[in-house]
Amino acid sequence: MPFKRKHLIGLEDLTPEEIKSLLDTAEAFKSISNRQVKKVPSLRGRTVVNLFFENSTRTRTSFELAAKRLSADVINFSVSTSSVSKGETLIDTARTIEALESDMVVVRHSCSGVPLLLSNVLRSSIINAGDGMHEHPTQGLLDMLTIRDKKKKIEGLKVVISGDIAHSRVARSNIYGLTKMGAKVTLVGPPTLLPKDIDRLDVKVENDLRHAVKDADVIYMLRIQLERQKRSLFPSIREYSMFFGLDESVLKLAKPDAMVMHPGPMNRGVEISPEVADCKQSVINDQVTNGIAARMAVLFLLAGGEANEIAAYGG
């Protein structure tokens, strides 16, 4: 099934066929990223704007590389040096950028719903690079791409997601994407860090990490998002690490070939030990690499690209 959407706001409203189309396209782009000349002309003449209202290193750099490898022109918008700091509204800022003939706007914002709002007022294609506690769809796609690369499938795998799930947009996108693709998802964390709407999610819930990781194929660790918590939701970082940190003793309870994942940035010694973060089962660096291919696929398909074009490039 071809991907014919104009915007990517989240994975919740995508079909399994659309997710598969995105993953298959990303897989094709991986070979291009491994070539000596890492560029194809797919988006030549198009302009991609990175509109980031939150600090970001991995996501913004990944989108910039993805756009440049597709030969697009890229504008990186810095909020600290813009008219936003003088009181300009979000929509006025976005319309000003669109007046520069932007074709795609990649937006990250601390408020949930901003990408959806912009998709209703701008002509450009909008790509959600993380909005509040809502979703981070391209992170979900790169995570699924990494799992599929290593495990050769997603359907039927047991995936454990542990940590501050209530405040994590990464967790939501992974839950939506993985369950649509047939994975069995288990969420782990203290009750205060689990989402209130957990009953409507197609997941299993555990409060004991050691019990949850038994027979796990994938263990996905999330950091504590103190910047989004309005109050103290657990006694101390030390106690949290004791009960919900992934160390070598906990990892041994999972399958011998279980993958360890983390969206970054990591708090080593809190949710994950340095030994586990750097062990052979860790695919954290693979996630970063796959992020470029996943975002190339999103940009390419939203621009109306077809799979046969990638084949013509030797991908």
C-alpha positions in Angstrom: 0.0 0.0 0.0 1.6 3.4 -1.0 2.0 6.1 1.5 -0.2 9.0 0.4 -0.4 11.3 3.4 0.6 14.9 3.4 1.6 15.2 7.1 3.1 12.9 9.8 1.6 13.9 13.1 1.8 10.5 14.9 1.7 6.8 14.5 -1.6 6.4 16.3 -3.6 7.0 13.1 -1.4 5.1 10.7 -2.4 1.7 9.4 0.0 -1.3 9.7 0.4 -1.1 5.9 1.4 2.5 6.0 4.0 1.8 8.7 5.4 -1.1 6.7 5.7 1.2 3.7 7.7 3.7 5.7 9.9 0.9 7.1 10.5 -0.7 3.7 11.4 2.7 2.2 13.8 3.4 5.1 15.4 0.0 4.6 16.0 0.9 1.0 17.6 4.2 2.0 20.1 2.5 4.4 22.2 1.3 1.5 22.4 4.9 0.1 23.8 6.1 3.5 26.5 3.4 3.2 27.8 4.6 -0.1 30.8 6.9 -0.6 28.5 9.6 -2.1 25.6 9.7 0.3 23.3 11.8 -1.9 20.3 11.3 -4.2 18.4 14.0 -6.1 14.9 13.1 -4.8 14.2 16.5 -3.1 16.3 18.8 -5.2 14.7 22.2 -5.3 12.6 21.5 -2.1 13.0 23.4 1.1 12.9 21.7 4.5 12.6 23.9 7.6 13.7 22.6 11.1 11.4 24.5 13.4 12.6 23.4 16.9 11.2 25.2 20.0 13.0 22.7 22.3 16.6 21.8 22.5 17.6 18.8 20.4 20.9 17.3 19.2 20.0 13.9 17.8 16.7 14.6 16.2 17.5 17.9 14.6 20.9 16.8 13.3 19.3 13.6 12.0 16.6 15.5 10.1 19.1 17.9 8.7 21.3 15.0 7.4 18.3 13.2 6.0 17.1 16.2 4.1 20.6 17.0 2.7 21.1 13.4 1.6 17.9 13.8 -0.4 19.4 17.1 -1.9 16.9 19.4 -0.2 17.7 22.9 1.0 17.6 23.1 4.8 16.8 26.0 7.1 17.5 25.5 10.8 15.3 27.9 12.8 16.7 29.0 16.2 14.1 30.2 18.6 16.6 32.0 20.8 17.5 34.4 18.0 14.1 34.7 16.4 11.1 37.0 16.8 9.5 34.5 19.1 11.7 35.9 21.9 10.1 39.3 21.2 6.6 38.0 21.6 5.7 36.8 18.0 3.0 34.1 18.0 3.7 30.5 16.9 1.4 30.7 13.9 2.8 34.1 12.8 6.3 32.6 13.0 5.3 29.6 11.0 3.6 31.7 8.3 6.7 33.8 8.0 8.7 30.7 7.4 6.2 29.4 4.8 6.4 32.8 3.0 10.0 31.8 2.3 8.4 29.0 0.1 9.1 26.1 2.5 7.8 22.7 1.4 8.1 20.8 4.6 8.3 22.0 8.2 9.8 19.7 10.9 8.5 20.9 14.2 9.4 20.1 17.8 7.5 21.8 20.6 7.0 21.4 24.4 3.2 21.7 23.9 1.2 18.7 22.7 -0.8 19.4 19.6 1.4 22.0 17.9 2.2 19.9 14.8 -1.5 19.2 14.3 -2.3 22.9 14.7 0.3 23.9 12.1 -1.0 21.2 9.7 -4.4 23.0 9.8 -3.0 26.5 9.0 0.0 26.0 6.7 0.3 24.7 3.2 3.6 22.9 3.9 3.8 19.3 4.9 4.2 19.1 8.7 6.4 16.4 10.4 6.1 16.0 14.1 9.6 15.8 15.7 8.2 15.5 19.2 5.3 17.4 20.7 4.9 17.6 24.5 3.9 14.3 25.9 2.0 13.3 22.8 4.1 11.5 20.2 7.6 11.3 18.5 6.7 9.3 15.4 10.0 9.2 13.7 11.6 7.9 16.8 9.1 5.1 16.8 9.9 4.4 13.2 13.6 4.2 13.7 13.1 2.0 16.7 10.9 -0.4 14.7 13.5 -0.3 11.9 16.2 -1.3 14.3 14.2 -4.1 15.8 13.3 -5.5 12.4 16.9 -5.3 11.2 18.1 -7.3 14.2 15.2 -9.7 14.7 14.0 -10.0 11.1 10.5 -9.4 12.3 8.3 -7.4 14.7 5.2 -9.6 15.0 5.1 -11.8 18.0 8.1 -10.3 19.8 7.9 -9.4 23.5 9.0 -5.8 23.9 9.4 -4.4 27.4 9.3 -0.6 27.8 10.4 0.6 31.2 10.7 4.0 32.8 8.9 7.3 32.8 6.1 6.2 30.4 3.6 8.8 31.5 5.7 11.7 30.3 7.3 10.0 27.3 6.2 10.8 23.7 8.7 8.2 22.6 6.9 5.5 24.6 3.5 6.5 23.1 4.8 6.3 19.5 6.4 3.0 20.2 3.3 1.6 21.8 1.1 2.6 18.9 3.6 1.4 16.2 4.7 -1.9 17.8 1.2 -3.1 18.7 0.0 -2.3 15.2 2.8 -4.4 13.8 2.0 -7.3 16.1 4.4 -7.1 19.0 3.4 -7.9 22.5 4.3 -4.8 24.6 4.8 -4.8 28.4 5.1 -1.5 30.2 7.0 -1.3 33.5 7.4 1.5 36.0 6.1 2.8 39.3 2.4 3.5 39.2 3.0 7.2 39.4 4.9 7.1 36.1 2.3 5.1 34.1 -0.2 6.9 31.9 -3.7 7.5 33.2 -5.2 6.2 29.9 -3.3 3.0 30.1 -6.5 0.9 29.9 -7.1 1.9 26.3 -3.6 0.9 25.2 -3.2 -2.7 24.0 -0.4 -3.5 26.5 0.4 -5.5 29.6 1.5 -3.6 32.8 4.1 -4.7 35.3 5.6 -3.0 38.4 8.5 -5.4 38.7 11.3 -5.1 36.1 12.9 -8.4 37.0 9.6 -10.2 36.4 8.8 -8.3 33.3 12.0 -9.0 31.4 11.7 -12.8 31.5 11.5 -14.1 28.0 11.8 -10.5 26.6 13.2 -10.1 23.0 13.6 -6.3 23.4 14.2 -4.2 26.5 13.6 -0.5 25.9 14.7 1.8 28.7 13.4 5.4 29.1 15.0 8.2 31.1 13.3 10.0 33.9 11.8 13.2 32.4 12.2 15.5 35.4 11.7 18.6 33.2 8.1 17.5 32.5 7.2 16.3 36.0 5.3 19.0 38.0 6.0 17.2 41.4 8.1 14.5 42.9 6.7 11.1 41.7 9.1 8.8 43.4 11.1 8.9 46.6 14.6 9.3 45.1 16.8 8.7 42.1 18.7 6.1 44.1 15.6 4.1 45.0 14.3 4.4 41.4 17.6 3.0 40.1 17.5 0.1 42.6 14.0 -1.1 41.5 13.8 0.0 37.8 17.4 0.3 36.6 18.7 -2.2 34.0 22.0 -3.7 35.0 23.7 -7.0 34.1 21.9 -9.0 36.7 18.5 -8.0 35.3 19.5 -8.4 31.7 20.5 -12.0 32.3 16.8 -12.7 33.1 15.8 -11.9 29.5 16.4 -14.0 26.5 20.2 -14.5 25.8 19.8 -12.5 22.5 17.6 -9.8 24.0 18.2 -6.3 22.5 18.7 -3.3 24.7 17.4 0.0 23.4 17.3 3.6 24.6 16.2 6.8 22.8 18.9 9.0 24.4 20.1 10.9 26.1 21.0 8.3 28.7 21.3 8.8 32.4 24.0 6.2 33.0 23.7 4.7 36.5 20.1 5.7 36.8 17.8 3.8 34.3 20.7 1.9 32.7 24.1 0.8 34.0 27.3 1.8 31.9 28.1 -1.9 31.5 24.7 -2.6 29.9 24.7 0.6 27.8 27.9 -0.5 26.2 27.3 -4.3 26.0 27.1 -6.3 22.8 23.3 -6.6 23.2 23.0 -2.8 23.1 21.8 -1.3 19.8 21.7 2.3 20.9 24.2 3.4 18.3 22.3 1.5 15.6 19.2 3.5 16.6 21.0 6.7 15.9 22.2 5.5 12.5 18.8 4.2 11.5 17.3 7.5 12.4 18.7 9.1 9.2 17.2 6.4 7.0 13.8 6.5 8.7 13.7 10.3 8.4 14.8 10.1 4.7 11.8 7.8 4.2 9.4 10.2 5.8 10.6 13.2 3.8 10.7 11.2 0.6 7.2 9.7 0.9 5.5 12.9 2.1 7.0 14.6 -1.0 5.2 12.0 -3.2 8.2 9.7 -3.8 7.8 6.2 -5.2 9.7 3.1 -4.4 10.9 2.6 -8.0 12.8 5.9 -7.7 15.0 4.5 -4.9 15.7 1.4 -7.1 16.9 3.8 -9.9 19.4 5.3 -7.5 20.8 1.9 -6.7 19.2 1.7 -3.3 
